[in-house]
Amino acid sequence: MCIKNSRIKEFYSSNITIDLSGDSFSDSRGGFSISIDSVILLSLSLKKPIVLFSQSIGPFNRWTLPLAKFCLNKVNLIIVREQITKNYLEKIGIKSPIYITADCAFVLDHAPYKRIKDILTEENIYLNNRPLVGISVNAMLDDKDNNYVNSIAQIIDYIIEKLDAQIVFVPHVVGVNGKGDDRIIGEKIYKLAKNKENINLIKGDYSPEDLKGIIGLCDLFIGGRMHANIAALSSCVPTVATAWSHKYYGIMKTVGQEKYVCDFRTMNFEELKSIVDDLWGNKEKIRNELNVNVEEQKRLAWYSGELVMDLLNHQK
């Protein structure tokens, strides 16, 4: 067979297709279900086994649902990271094997402390004995009414004044030409905050291991990016998730932290204040809970790999 298209050539020469779309196989904010459908259809045409790996899937709208269902019922294995997705897939009639494991980011290692210290020095961030609160904002949540940025700015000022805390913005997604760049919305929130002298904005572009190392130093974390939250949770850092999809509720529940989730569309300062006060007042208990629950998530994340290996072995 003569294949000139480089992308198709890669699929053709592979033994298996593993899709790592996270939460993109949907029609909700940030989703592009048709694109994922095309990957599945291409793999089917090339007779390759297909795995949807470590995902939160759906919902789909009425126009894309028939194709999504067709594709989902043709894949060999669906590995989801929370119960809400499994319930949805069963509700829409998916018969492919579905396993609930854990997000693979739970097993990500953090960079060595010396590396983290060098980054902080480069960013002119100097830690002291004050509580360190990490913030991961999400460029996708910058709504026209500025509800999200106003609420985050207010809670930052409250935390600084109540806890005498040091704030560090940890950008988890950086974009090309500023598009979708968390550093830009971070600057916007910084300008709204009153206590700027206690706020640090990380401006560089760092690896996931570097970011996890920084997040792991925090005493409390507020995250609009789910993988930033997982970096915090897997480091046993008490975390507030500002949610825009069901994945936040589902993943936080896997580690017993579902009460510390708020919907960015309806959240306000008073709601955030109540959650932060609860989180801070119970921080030691939460750390102990995470220490136990995260180990189970790590075990399940490795089990995902075993499921893929079993599929490959049965294909031989």
ZISUL-V128196 format. One record per backbone hydrogen bond with DSSP energy under -1.0 kcal/mol. CO is the residue of the C=O (numbers start at 1). NH is the residue of the N-H. If there is no record, write none. Layout:
CO	NH
CO	NH
This chain:
5	9
6	10
7	11
8	12
9	13
17	51
19	53
21	23
21	24
22	56
24	26
24	32
25	58
26	33
28	31
32	36
33	37
34	38
35	39
36	40
37	41
38	42
39	43
40	44
41	45
42	46
43	48
44	47
49	17
50	76
50	77
51	19
52	79
55	81
59	27
61	65
64	68
65	69
66	70
67	71
68	72
69	73
71	74
77	52
78	99
79	55
80	101
82	86
83	87
84	88
85	89
86	90
87	91
88	92
89	94
97	78
99	80
103	106
104	107
105	108
112	116
113	117
114	118
115	119
116	120
117	121
118	122
119	123
120	125
121	124
131	166
132	219
132	220
133	168
134	222
135	170
136	224
138	141
139	142
141	143
143	146
146	150
147	151
148	152
149	153
150	154
151	155
152	156
153	157
154	158
155	159
156	160
157	161
158	162
159	163
160	164
166	133
167	200
168	135
169	202
173	182
176	179
178	181
181	184
181	185
182	186
183	187
184	188
185	189
186	190
187	191
189	193
194	196
195	198
196	199
198	167
200	169
207	211
208	212
209	111
209	213
210	214
211	215
212	216
214	217
215	218
220	134
221	240
222	136
223	242
225	229
226	230
227	231
228	232
229	233
230	234
232	235
232	237
233	236
238	221
240	223
241	262
243	264
245	248
246	250
247	251
248	252
249	253
250	254
252	257
253	256
257	260
260	241
262	243
263	266
263	267
268	272
269	273
270	274
271	275
272	276
273	277
274	278
275	279
276	280
277	281
278	282
280	283
282	286
283	287
284	288
285	289
286	290
287	291
288	292
289	293
290	294
292	296
293	297
294	298
295	299
296	300
297	301
298	302
299	303
300	304
302	306
303	307
304	308
305	309
306	310
307	311
308	312
309	313
310	314
